[in-house]
Amino acid sequence: MSMPSSHWFAVTTAISCTLVVSTVTPAQAFSIAGTSTGSWGLPAAPSASTTLSSVAGGVNNRLTWGIPTTNSFSNYVQFNGTDINAAAGSQFKIGDLTYRNGATLDNFDGDFPLVVTLILSAPTSVSQNFNFGFNILNTTNVTNDPVLDGDRLRFSTAGLASQSFSFNGVNYTLALTGFSSDGGLTFVDEFNSPEGSTASAGLYGQVIAAEAVPEPLTTTGLLLAGAGLLGARRRQKQRV
């Protein structure tokens, strides 16, 4: 069915993601520079039509599924990386998402992963993968309204990754904060692609501080620790 060429998004706010991010210790003041890439993985329960492909210079950056009905087309989500230049703790675009939503049969079920790779030149030279989970909320096409019948791409968790990189003795991780169609002025936590359309949005996130990395013990520290352990064992024996 026909639909306006403008992009549409679900009118919801990224409250859960914001609450998670706001509880993290503030990061050091430094700049983040580099590039990003992203690769999808297959869903937990893929359909026979679910495939991965590499387009626009990416690797497995398009996930396609569904057998199109008459006068329609298959679905896909695509991630394209971008250049990064931001301050730690600020929201920045991680990449661009494209979501084509056709009328299809043979859709998949379950979550599917996106591995985002940050290739940083600042504040330190590092290439780090961050694993995230997504899912699709499929709607039945019963209203004849492309927006109401649209399917939604969502975070399957709060948008936090367990992976991190270290800088000046502190671990930093990547948190997803939402989708934006206006350059990061406003965000939503569900990306709605109306029925019969191809929509695009920026995927945004933050680099945030996690717990401090323990400093390695020196030889003297190891000797002192060993002596303390030996002394404790001797005192324990004397009390027996």
C-alpha positions, 0 to 999 in steps of 0.5 A: 500500500502507498505511504508518505515518504517521511520517516515514522517512529513509535511515540514512546520515550527511552525511559528505561534506557535513561534510568539505567544510564543515569545510575552509572558513575560519571565518566572522565572528561575525554573525547571519543573518536573513531568509526563503527561497524555492525553485524547482525546474527540469526534469530533464536528461531529463524524461518527458512527465509531468514538470511544474512547478507553483506551490503554497502561495505558491511559484513552481515549487516543486513538481516532479511526475512519473509516470503512476500505476499502479492504486490509486496516485498520481503523485510529487512533491517540493515545497519551501516556504520559511521564516523564518531567524534563525541565526548564521553557520556554524551549521546552520539550516533553509533550508526544508521538503521534501515528497516523495510517492512513488507507484507510477508509470510514465514516470519521468524520468532525470538531475539536476534543479536547485533554486534557493534564494533567501535574502532577507536583512535581516541581516547585510546587505540582499541577495537572493541565488540559490544553485543546487543539483543533486538526483537521485532514486534510483528502486528497483524495488518487489520486496520488498513493504517500503515502506521498502526499496522507497522512492525517495531524494532526494539531492544530486547534488553535495556541496551547495555553491553557486558563488554568494555574497554579500559582507559586510565584504569577505568572500564568503559562500556557502550549503552544504547539510548534510542533511535532518532530521526532528527539528528539526536534532538529527540529519541524513541525506544521503538523504531516503527516501520509502517507497513509497505515502507522503508524507513531509516533512523540513527541508532544512538548511544553513550560510552559510560564508565563502569567499575574501576579496573584493579591495578596489578600487584607489584612484586613487593605487593605480592610478597606483602600479601603472601606474608599477611596470608602466612601470618593469618594461618600461623595465628589460626594454628596458635588458636587451635 
